[in-house]
Amino acid sequence: MTDLTNTELQVELTAVEVRLVRTPVSTPVRTSFGIMHDRPTLLVRVTDASGVQGYGEVWCNFPVCGAEHRAKLVETEVGPRIIGQEFPEPQTCYAAMNAKLHILRLQTGEPGPIAQAIAGVDIAIWDMVAKRAGLPLYKLLGAETDRIPAYASGINPVGVLDTVTRARKAGHRNFKLKVGFGDQTDRTNVSALAADLRPGEGFMLDANQGWSPDQAAEALRWIEGYKPRWIEEPMPVDTDITVWDALKAGTAVPIAGGENFLTRAEYDRVTDGKWLDFVQPDIAKWGGFSECLPVARSLVRAGLTYCPHSLGGGIALAASAHLLAAAGGAGLLECDANENDFRDEVFAPDLQEGWVTLPDLPGLGVNETALERQFA
C-alpha cells in the first residue's frame, strides 16, 4: 500500500447517505434461483469533515424487495454508529462497524444484509480517502499495473450466441454462461457456445448453486469434454466440505465459488484446503476493500486464483477492478454483459481485446456527475 500519513488515512464522517436506483431492462436477467426484472443499484455517499466525498455500492439483487431494506439498514443502523466518530484509517472504521452491529446480526438473523450494508460504506470510505490523497485507488492500494484481464458474465440461457456476439464486439474474449436450467437446455447452450469460440477465446459456466451433489457430479461428466475454464457454484455453498472435496477429486473441471461466503474463516478454510481453484469474494456483498484485499492477497500467495465476483452497478464494477489490480495474480474481472444503462453511465470500462485499463483519476475514477444527480 502507498505510504500515507495518519492524517491522509483518517476517517471522520459527517454524513452517510443512500439512494436506490432501479433501472428498467428490456430482457430480464435469469439465474437458476430467480429473475431480475429491473437492475437495482444501492448507492452510498459518505462525506468527511473536510468536505471530501466518496461513493460506494451495496449488493441488493435479491430478493426483489431487498434493496429497500438494505437502504434502510445503511440509513438507520450503519451510518448513525460511525458519523461523528474518529478512526485512524478505514480498516479501523470497518472493524468498528462490525463490532457495533454484532448483536444486531444475532438478534435479527440477518448477517448477509448487514454485511452488505457495511461493505458498501467501506467502499465509499476508501474512495473518499483515495480522492483526498489525489490518487487512483488501485495506486493507493499498491497495485503494480493498471491493466487487468476481463470476461463477459451473466449470459442468460436464452439468446446465448446473440449475447456472446455483442460481448465480443464490445472487446471481450472470455464468456461465462449460466447453467442449471435442465439437462437439455444446458447441453444445448454449452455445445453452442463452445462451438462458437474463436482462437484465443474461452468460456466459464455458473450454476448458481442450482444442482444437488449428485446432479453436479453427473453434469460435470459431460461438461468436462468441453474444457471450460471453471464451473462456478455447482452445489449449495453450505454443502459439507467432504462433498466438495469429493466433487473436486472426481473432475478435471476447475471449481469456482466464494461470492456467498460471510466470514473471513470461510476464505481461510479455502486457502488452507484448496477445495476451490478460483475464489470469488464480492466486494459489495462482504468485506469491502478492508477485508477483501487481505483475503485476495492471501489467496494469491496460496497459489489460488482470486477473481472478484460482481453483478451489480458501476461502483461495484469499478471497485472490483481496483481490487483485482491491487491483489495481483492471474484473476479476471467479471463484467456483466446484461443491459444496465445506469451501470454503464457510472463506469464503462476501457476494454480492448479482453483487457481493461483503469483510469488515472483520483478514487474509483467513476462518473461522479451521474452519481451526484441521484443525490440532488
HELIX and SHEET records of a PDB file:
HELIX    1   1 ASN A    6  LEU A    9  1                                   4    
HELIX    2   2 GLY A   66  LEU A   73  1                                   8    
HELIX    3   3 VAL A   74  VAL A   78  3                                   5    
HELIX    4   4 GLY A   79  ILE A   82  1                                   4    
HELIX    5   5 PRO A   90  LYS A  100  1                                  11    
HELIX    6   6 HIS A  102  THR A  108  1                                   7    
HELIX    7   7 PRO A  111  ALA A  133  1                                  23    
HELIX    8   8 LEU A  137  LEU A  140  1                                   4    
HELIX    9   9 VAL A  160  ALA A  170  1                                  11    
HELIX   10  10 ASP A  183  ASP A  196  1                                  14    
HELIX   11  11 PRO A  213  ILE A  223  1                                  11    
HELIX   12  12 GLU A  224  TYR A  226  5                                   3    
HELIX   13  13 ILE A  241  ALA A  249  1                                   9    
HELIX   14  14 ARG A  264  GLY A  273  1                                  10    
HELIX   15  15 GLY A  288  ARG A  301  1                                  14    
HELIX   16  16 GLY A  314  ALA A  327  1                                  14    
HELIX   17  17 ASP A  341  VAL A  346  1                                   6    
HELIX   18  18 GLU A  368  PHE A  375  1                                   8    
SHEET    1   A 4 GLN A  53  VAL A  58  0                                        
SHEET    2   A 4 ILE A  35  ASP A  48 -1                                        
SHEET    3   A 4 VAL A  11  ARG A  30 -1                                        
SHEET    4   A 4 GLU A  86  PHE A  87 -1                                        
SHEET    1   B 8 THR A 305  TYR A 306  0                                        
SHEET    2   B 8 PHE A 278  VAL A 279  1                                        
SHEET    3   B 8 ILE A 255  GLY A 257  1                                        
SHEET    4   B 8 ILE A 231  GLU A 232  1                                        
SHEET    5   B 8 GLY A 202  ASP A 206  1                                        
SHEET    6   B 8 ASN A 174  LYS A 178  1                                        
SHEET    7   B 8 ARG A 147  ILE A 155  1                                        
SHEET    8   B 8 LEU A 333  ASP A 336  1                                        
SHEET    1   C 9 THR A 305  TYR A 306  0                                        
SHEET    2   C 9 PHE A 278  VAL A 279  1                                        
SHEET    3   C 9 ILE A 255  GLY A 257  1                                        
SHEET    4   C 9 ILE A 231  GLU A 232  1                                        
SHEET    5   C 9 GLY A 202  ASP A 206  1                                        
SHEET    6   C 9 ASN A 174  LYS A 178  1                                        
SHEET    7   C 9 ARG A 147  ILE A 155  1                                        
SHEET    8   C 9 TRP A 355  THR A 357 -1                                        
SHEET    9   C 9 ASP A 350  GLN A 352 -1                                        
END                                                                             
